Amino acid sequence: MKKAFKLIGIIALVAVIGSSFVACGLSDDGRINGGSGNNGSSGNGGSSNSNGSYESGFTTISAFAVWLNAQPNNTVSTAYTVKLNVSVLEGIKDPLIENRNKYVSLDLSSSTFTSIGGFAFSVCTSLTSIIIPNSVTSIGGNAFNGCTSLTKVTIGNSVTNIDGEVFKNCRNLTSVTIGNSVTRIGSHSFEGCTSLTNVTIPDSVIIIGESTFSGCASLTRVNIPNNVTRIEQFTFQFCASLTSVTVPNSVTSICIWAFFGCSGLTSVTFEGTISSSSFESTAFAGNDLREKYLAGGPGTYIRVSESSWTKQP
């Protein structure tokens, strides 16, 4: 048991996730289907390819741990791919410390559990991609915080809630697709994802928490869904590569520093009416966009200088 914990603690996970991991690995409570390793560790059937990939997984976490421990160190581009069918995953509390260069892709697309616990994969620094399938309905806070090698995230269509700081400081994350059942994205969820270039937010989302995309310096495009009524404080601050944004008709309030530091922003479209009392003076601090909007009303505004905007005819 002690060895299994140690060995699972070393994995750098590339996860296709079905539900509740509660730290940087799997526990002996996982129920896993099939598999045999290059070193002869075996589950119920399955075979490995020459690159360490698997056509099926393991029946016990200990068998998977033995196999993984026997594999040579690898790279992101040669991550081991292991398919697992897991109904229960409990947590290993400690973050990964040893052998972070054991890159592993865990395919949990057939899994049946429904949630990913808080801090599930936190600081799993070699996790490179995630597909969260439709069995999962919630993702706990800080679940993938600090996964610095994570590059791509797909969140399944059954997820309704993303808690705070889930992908915070995933600095190599470039693309996020959020499933069409999500209604809430928690505060700081993508803060510090400095390589994130685009994110697709479905119209099901009604709440985007404060600082959700703060510091996403490479973000060039983001859509604000039509059901969002409030752009919270610091939501897009320091998104220096963001060039345009549309504020939908549903938005009735823009909070402090919401777009502060968006130095690349050149076009903003306001589809609806926001009162002066609900449009904070620092929302677009450093220029006159707020004043021009309050005078000109809905429409598209273009930046004509560093501090000045004008409304298009």
Secondary structure, DSSP 8 states (H G I E B T S, - for coil): -HHHHHHHHTEEEEEE--S---SSS--TT------B-TTS-BSSS--B-TTS-BSS--SSHHHHHHHHHHS----GGG-EEEE---S------S---S-TTEEEEEE-TT----EE-TTSSTT-TT--EEEE-TT--EE-TTTTTT-TT--EEEE-TT--EE-TTTTTT-TT--EEE--TT--EE-TTTTTT-TT--EEE--TT--EE-TTTTTT-TT--EE---TT--EE-TTTTTT-TT--EEEE-TT--EE-TTTTTT-TT--EEEE-S---GGGB-TTTTTTSSHHHHHHHH-SEEEEE-SSS-EEE--
